Amino acid sequence: MKILTSEQIRRIDAETIKREGIPSLELMKRAATAFYNWFTEKYPNKRLSLSVFAGVGNNGGDGLMIARLLHKSGYNVKAFIVEYSQHYTEDTAHNLRRLKADNVFHKKILVEKEIPDLSQFDLVIDGIFGTGLSREVSGVAAAVIQRINESGKPIICIDVPSGLFLDRRTPFAVHATETITFQIPKLALYLPENQAYTGNVTIVPIGLDKEAIGEAESDVSLTEKERIKALLKPLPKFAHKGTEGHALIIGGSLGKTGSVCLAAKAALKTGCGLVTACLPKCGVTVIQSNFPEAMAIADGGETHLTSILYDLHPDAIGIGVGMGQHEETQLALHGFLKRNNAPLVIDADGLNILAQHREWLSLLPAKTILTPHPKELSRLIGEWSDDYEKIQKARLFAREYDLIVVVKGAYSLIMDREHLYLNSTGTPALATAGSGDVLTGMITSLLAQGYAPLQAARMGVCLHGLTAEIAVQHIHPRAFIATDIIENIGNAYRNLEKNN
């Protein structure tokens, strides 16, 4: 699903109106109806007292039409027009007239003292500003937003939270409980620094012209489960362990053998036919007793890796989990990188060592997958001032070295030289020790099964997040651990393969 700019969205709205030969009010009605349908399913209790705040632009027009629909449906609705300008759009002015004709309570707010007491309402609907906002909110609109945020009420935002910028850092905006956005996802809704503003994000279709959306150029997308499902290869009837790929997991050190156990078990659970762990001597007995399905190779070092030598030909390699940063280990990693030409995933201390020896980045095979969490990423690309700069610097890094970078987070980012994908699966339950080790094993497994690196990264991240969505139905998020991810990989596959 393409992520587009506010200007592109405006053009698609215009093209929909032009190509379908409909008035702009019809498109506004579609948007308002989509919001109304979501709202009435989520909040069926018509005894709720609702306040709807609308601006003078088209987002305000959506809000006024929503107020009318809810009023007609039997909800107790009061509409407040935040008149930060006397220049109403034509469609918003029309809906204000209709609001009056339908006898819906409404009041204009021109100064701060006219802001209503929100304690009388059960819920607030925000439609003050939309995607076209180009300057910071001030004056009476800022006062209204501040009062909404202080209300302590659930806040449902129409399309975007009022005050949110789509293309740069937002200093002040409505703090949504839910954001119901129209058909096209917006990057700003999925960035960590905007989490206080966006709340839960739901995309609802409003009948925008599909050809117009297809013609819009974008190198940023939100990955949907249906897209990942389409990438899944069928499991051949005559498959055996030798046909489904051999994954090699390299890592571990004294006290951190568990990382290799998690990654190796995740790799086999994700579907490769064979998995081998290469780890220090102290870890061999551990993994053989913890995970008997894995083969093990003892490195020359007793407590940490010192050589990384093996006599086999894996289809893909995951390296770095629990590895430590001993000087001997760093030299062993350098030797490995000079020799290796297998598809590669690098995580954890593998990344930290590369950050100390940036000249080694030139040794990585094209499309090597790096899976940093934010701190590991900052060691590789430097600090950033906001999420937009982080994305820009990470994309430049991926282009410079022809890498695939997975920036782990609530909406993990997967990027290569040409495209940026936001993952749409996952829950906060994944914020647990070992979660990243499991992801490394899953992506390595998919690489070993013959998926292209970008496909493997996108699929691995999606499946990883999906395990949490499934498991938290019967495991409380606070009690969720990395092993629960592994135990639900099969359920994630089954979920993907269902008809959606």
C-alpha positions in Angstrom: 0.0 0.0 0.0 1.6 3.2 -1.2 2.5 5.9 1.3 2.0 9.3 -0.3 2.5 13.0 0.4 -0.2 15.5 1.2 0.1 17.0 -2.3 -0.2 13.6 -3.9 -3.3 12.8 -1.9 -4.8 16.1 -2.9 -4.2 15.3 -6.6 -5.8 11.8 -6.2 -8.8 13.4 -4.5 -9.1 15.8 -7.5 -8.6 13.0 -10.1 -11.2 10.8 -8.4 -13.7 13.7 -8.7 -12.8 14.3 -12.3 -12.6 10.7 -13.5 -15.8 9.6 -11.8 -17.7 12.7 -12.6 -18.8 13.3 -9.0 -19.1 16.5 -7.0 -16.5 17.0 -4.3 -19.3 16.8 -1.8 -19.8 13.2 -2.8 -16.2 12.3 -1.9 -16.6 14.1 1.4 -19.7 12.0 2.0 -17.7 8.8 1.3 -15.1 9.8 3.8 -17.6 10.8 6.5 -19.6 7.6 5.9 -16.5 5.5 6.2 -15.7 7.2 9.6 -19.3 6.8 10.7 -19.3 3.1 9.9 -16.1 2.5 11.9 -17.4 4.6 14.8 -20.8 3.1 15.2 -19.2 -0.4 15.2 -16.6 0.6 17.8 -19.0 2.7 19.9 -22.6 1.3 19.5 -23.9 2.9 22.7 -26.0 5.8 21.4 -26.3 7.2 24.9 -22.8 8.6 24.5 -22.4 12.3 24.6 -20.2 13.4 21.7 -18.3 16.6 20.9 -17.2 17.2 17.3 -14.6 19.9 16.7 -14.3 21.1 13.1 -12.2 23.6 11.3 -13.0 25.7 8.3 -11.1 23.6 5.8 -12.3 20.3 4.2 -11.3 18.2 7.2 -13.7 20.4 9.1 -16.3 19.6 6.4 -15.7 15.9 7.1 -16.3 16.6 10.8 -19.5 18.5 10.3 -20.9 15.8 8.0 -19.9 13.1 10.5 -21.7 15.2 13.2 -24.9 15.1 11.0 -24.7 11.4 10.4 -24.2 10.6 14.1 -27.0 13.0 15.1 -29.4 11.3 12.6 -28.4 7.9 14.0 -29.5 8.9 17.5 -26.2 10.0 19.2 -26.2 13.1 21.4 -23.9 15.3 19.3 -22.7 18.8 19.7 -20.6 20.4 17.0 -18.0 23.2 17.6 -16.5 25.1 14.7 -13.1 26.4 15.5 -13.1 29.6 13.4 -9.3 30.2 13.1 -10.2 31.9 9.7 -13.3 33.4 8.2 -12.5 31.7 4.9 -14.5 28.4 4.8 -14.1 26.0 1.9 -17.2 25.7 -0.2 -18.0 22.2 0.9 -17.5 23.0 4.6 -19.8 26.0 4.3 -22.4 23.8 2.7 -22.2 21.3 5.5 -22.5 24.0 8.1 -25.8 25.1 6.4 -27.0 21.5 6.4 -26.0 21.2 10.1 -28.3 24.1 10.9 -31.1 22.7 8.7 -30.9 19.4 10.6 -31.1 21.1 14.0 -27.7 19.8 15.2 -26.4 21.8 18.1 -23.4 23.8 16.9 -21.4 26.7 18.1 -18.5 28.8 16.7 -15.4 29.2 18.7 -13.6 32.5 18.0 -11.8 33.1 21.3 -10.5 30.9 24.1 -13.3 31.7 26.5 -15.8 30.1 24.1 -14.2 26.7 24.3 -16.7 24.4 26.0 -16.3 22.4 29.2 -15.4 19.0 27.9 -16.2 17.2 31.2 -19.8 17.0 30.0 -18.8 14.8 27.1 -18.0 11.1 26.9 -15.8 11.4 23.8 -14.2 14.0 21.5 -14.0 13.8 17.7 -11.3 15.9 16.2 -11.6 17.4 12.7 -9.9 20.8 13.0 -7.0 20.3 10.6 -6.3 17.7 7.9 -3.3 16.7 5.8 -2.8 20.1 4.2 -1.5 21.8 7.4 1.7 23.7 6.5 2.4 25.8 9.6 2.4 25.4 13.3 -0.9 25.8 15.0 -1.5 29.0 16.9 -4.2 31.2 18.3 -7.7 29.9 19.2 -7.0 26.6 17.4 -4.0 25.9 19.6 -6.1 26.7 22.7 -8.8 24.3 21.6 -6.2 21.5 20.9 -4.6 22.1 24.3 -8.0 21.8 26.0 -8.9 18.6 24.1 -5.6 17.1 25.2 -6.2 18.0 28.8 -9.8 16.6 28.8 -8.9 13.1 29.7 -11.5 11.9 27.2 -11.1 9.3 24.4 -10.1 11.3 21.3 -10.9 10.1 17.8 -9.2 11.9 15.0 -10.5 12.3 11.4 -7.8 11.3 8.9 -4.9 12.8 10.9 -4.6 14.3 14.4 -5.0 18.1 14.1 -1.6 19.8 14.1 0.3 16.7 12.7 2.8 17.5 9.9 3.2 14.8 7.3 6.7 15.8 6.2 8.6 17.1 9.2 8.8 16.9 13.0 5.5 17.9 14.8 5.9 20.0 17.9 2.3 20.2 18.9 -0.9 18.3 17.9 -3.9 16.5 19.2 -3.1 13.4 21.3 -5.4 10.9 19.6 -6.7 7.7 21.2 -7.7 6.5 17.7 -6.8 7.9 14.2 -9.1 6.9 11.4 -7.2 7.7 8.2 -8.7 7.7 4.7 -7.5 5.0 2.3 -3.9 6.1 1.9 -1.5 5.6 4.8 0.6 8.6 5.9 4.2 8.1 7.0 3.8 10.5 10.0 1.2 8.2 11.5 3.8 5.4 11.9 6.9 7.2 13.3 8.0 6.6 16.9 8.2 10.3 17.8 4.6 10.8 16.8 3.2 7.9 19.0 1.7 10.4 21.5 -0.3 12.0 18.7 -1.5 9.1 16.6 -2.8 6.5 19.0 -4.2 3.4 17.2 -4.2 3.9 13.5 -7.0 2.4 11.3 -7.2 2.8 7.5 -10.7 2.9 6.0 -11.4 2.9 2.2 -13.3 5.8 0.8 -13.5 4.9 -2.9 -10.5 6.9 -4.2 -9.7 6.2 -7.9 -7.4 3.1 -8.1 -5.8 4.2 -11.3 -5.0 7.6 -9.9 -3.4 5.9 -6.9 -1.5 3.5 -9.2 -0.1 6.5 -11.2 1.3 8.2 -8.1 5.0 7.5 -7.8 6.3 6.6 -4.3 9.2 4.7 -2.9 7.6 4.3 0.5 5.0 1.6 1.2 3.1 0.1 4.1 3.4 -3.7 3.9 0.1 -5.5 4.2 -0.3 -9.2 5.2 -1.8 -9.9 1.8 1.4 -8.8 0.1 3.5 -11.2 2.3 1.0 -14.0 1.7 1.6 -13.5 -2.1 5.3 -14.0 -1.6 5.0 -17.4 0.1 6.2 -20.3 -1.9 4.2 -23.6 -1.8 5.8 -26.5 0.1 6.5 -29.2 -2.6 5.0 -32.6 -2.0 8.5 -34.2 -2.4 10.3 -31.7 -0.2 12.9 -33.0 2.2 15.5 -31.5 4.6 18.0 -31.2 1.8 15.7 -29.1 -0.5 14.5 -26.6 2.0 17.8 -24.8 2.8 20.6 -25.0 5.3 21.0 -22.0 7.7 24.1 -21.4 9.7 23.9 -19.3 12.9 27.2 -17.9 14.2 27.5 -16.3 17.5 27.4 -16.9 21.3 29.9 -16.4 24.1 30.1 -17.4 27.7 26.8 -16.4 29.3 25.1 -15.6 26.0 24.6 -19.0 24.4 20.9 -18.5 24.7 21.0 -16.1 21.8 22.2 -18.7 19.5 19.7 -21.2 20.8 16.9 -18.8 20.1 18.1 -17.9 16.6 18.8 -21.4 15.6 15.4 -22.7 16.8 13.6 -19.8 15.1 15.4 -20.6 11.9 14.2 -24.2 11.9 10.7 -23.3 12.9 10.5 -20.8 10.1 11.0 -23.6 7.6 14.5 -24.3 6.5 15.5 -28.0 6.4 18.7 -27.8 8.3 20.3 -25.5 10.9 23.8 -25.5 12.2 25.1 -23.4 15.0 28.8 -22.3 15.1 29.6 -21.2 18.6 32.4 -21.3 21.3 33.2 -24.6 22.9 31.3 -23.6 26.1 28.1 -23.4 24.1 28.1 -26.8 22.3 26.7 -28.9 25.1 24.2 -26.1 25.9 22.6 -26.0 22.4 22.8 -29.8 21.9 20.8 -30.3 25.1 18.5 -27.3 24.6 17.8 -27.8 21.0 18.6 -31.3 19.8 17.4 -30.7 16.2 20.4 -28.3 15.6 23.8 -29.5 14.5 26.7 -27.7 16.2 30.3 -26.7 15.3 32.7 -25.8 18.1 34.8 -22.8 17.4 38.5 -22.8 18.6 37.7 -20.5 21.5 36.5 -21.8 24.8 34.5 -18.7 25.9 34.2 -16.7 22.8 34.7 -17.0 19.0 38.3 -16.9 17.9 38.3 -18.3 14.3 34.8 -18.8 12.7 35.9 -21.7 10.6 33.7 -24.5 9.3 33.6 -27.1 6.6 30.2 -26.8 5.1 28.3 -24.8 2.5 25.2 -23.1 4.1 22.6 -21.5 1.9 22.5 -18.5 4.3 24.2 -17.3 7.4 23.1 -15.2 10.4 25.9 -13.8 12.5 26.4 -11.7 15.6 23.8 -12.8 18.2 25.4 -13.1 21.7 28.8 -12.9 20.1 30.5 -10.3 22.3 33.2 -7.8 21.1 36.4 -9.5 22.3 39.4 -8.5 20.2 39.9 -12.1 19.0 36.2 -12.2 18.0 36.6 -9.0 16.0 39.5 -10.4 14.1 37.6 -13.6 13.5 34.7 -11.7 12.1 37.0 -9.8 9.8 38.5 -13.1 8.5 35.0 -14.5 8.0 33.8 -11.5 6.0 36.8 -11.7 3.7 36.0 -15.4 3.0 32.3 -15.4 2.9 30.1 -15.1 -0.1 26.9 -16.7 1.2 23.7 -14.5 1.8 24.1 -12.9 5.1 22.2 -11.4 8.1 24.1 -9.4 10.7 22.7 -8.5 14.1 23.7 -7.4 17.6 27.5 -7.5 18.3 28.2 -8.1 14.6 26.8 -4.7 14.0 28.6 -3.1 16.9 31.9 -4.5 15.6 31.2 -3.1 12.1 30.4 0.3 13.6 34.0 0.2 15.0 35.5 -0.9 11.7 33.5 0.9 9.0 36.0 -0.1 6.4 34.8 -3.7 6.7 31.4 -2.7 5.3 32.9 -2.9 1.9 33.4 -6.7 2.5 29.7 -7.4 2.8 28.0 -9.2 0.0 25.5 -7.1 -1.9 22.0 -7.1 -0.2 23.4 -8.2 3.1 20.7 -7.7 5.7 21.4 -5.7 8.9 18.9 -5.8 11.7 19.8 -2.9 14.2 17.7 -1.6 17.0 17.8 2.2 17.3 21.0 2.4 19.4 22.9 0.0 17.1 21.7 2.0 14.1 23.0 5.2 15.6 26.5 3.7 16.0 26.4 2.9 12.2 24.9 6.1 10.8 25.4 8.7 13.5 22.8 10.4 15.7 19.7 12.1 14.3 17.5 15.0 15.3 14.2 13.4 14.4 12.7 10.4 12.7 12.7 12.0 9.3 16.5 12.6 9.5 16.9 9.0 10.9 15.1 7.6 7.8 17.1 9.8 5.4 20.5 8.8 6.9 19.6 5.1 7.1 18.5 5.2 3.4 21.7 6.9 2.4 23.6 4.2 4.3 21.7 1.4 2.6 22.3 3.0 -0.8 26.0 3.6 -0.2 26.8 0.0 0.7 24.0 -1.8 -1.3 22.5 -3.2 1.9 19.1 -4.0 3.3 18.6 -2.4 6.6 15.8 -3.4 9.1 15.3 -0.7 11.7 13.5 -2.5 14.5 10.6 -0.8 16.3 6.8 -0.7 16.6 6.5 -0.3 12.8 9.9 -1.7 11.7 11.4 -0.1 8.6 12.8 -2.3 5.9 14.8 -0.5 3.3 17.1 -1.2 0.3 18.7 1.1 -2.3 15.4 1.9 -3.9 12.5 1.4 -1.5 11.3 1.8 2.1 8.7 -0.5 3.6 6.9 0.0 6.9 5.8 -3.3 8.6 2.2 -3.3 9.8 2.3 -6.3 12.2 3.3 -6.5 15.9 2.5 -5.5 19.4 4.4 -4.1 22.4 4.7 -7.7 23.6 7.8 -8.0 21.3 9.7 -5.6 23.6 11.4 -8.5 25.3 14.9 -10.0 25.6 15.8 -12.3 22.8 13.1 -11.0 20.4 15.8 -9.7 18.0 17.7 -13.0 18.1 14.5 -14.8 17.0 14.1 -12.3 14.1 17.7 -12.9 13.0 17.0 -16.7 12.9 13.7 -16.2 11.0 15.2 -14.0 8.3 18.2 -16.2 7.9 15.9 -19.2 7.5 13.9 -17.5 4.7 17.2 -16.5 2.9 18.3 -20.2 3.2 15.0 -21.3 1.6 15.8 -19.2 -1.5 13.8 -16.0 -0.9 15.5 -12.9 -2.3 17.0 -10.8 0.5 14.4 -8.0 0.4 11.6 -10.6 0.4 13.2 -12.5 3.3 13.5 -9.3 5.4 10.0 -8.2 4.7 8.5 -11.7 5.3 10.6 -12.3 8.5 9.6 -9.0 10.1 5.9 -9.5 9.2 5.8 -13.1 10.5 7.7 -12.0 13.7 5.1 -9.3 14.4 2.2 -11.6 13.5 3.3 -14.1 16.2 2.8 -11.5 18.9 -0.7 -10.5 17.5 -1.7 -14.1 17.7 -0.1 -15.0 21.0 -1.4 -12.1 23.0 -4.9 -13.4 22.5 -4.0 -16.0 25.2 -0.7 -14.6 26.7 -0.7 -11.3 28.4 1.8 -8.9 26.7 3.7 -8.4 29.9 4.3 -12.1 30.2 5.2 -12.7 26.5 8.8 -13.9 26.0 11.0 -14.7 22.9 10.2 -18.4 23.1 6.5 -17.5 22.6 7.5 -16.0 19.3 9.1 -19.2 18.2 6.2 -21.3 19.4 3.8 -19.2 17.3 5.6 -19.1 14.0 3.5 -21.9 12.7 0.4 -20.1 13.7 1.6 -17.0 11.9 2.0 -19.0 8.7 -1.4 -20.4 9.1 -2.9 -16.9 9.7 -1.2 -15.6 6.5 -2.5 -18.5 4.4 -6.1 -18.0 5.4 -8.3 -16.3 2.9 -8.5 -12.7 4.0 
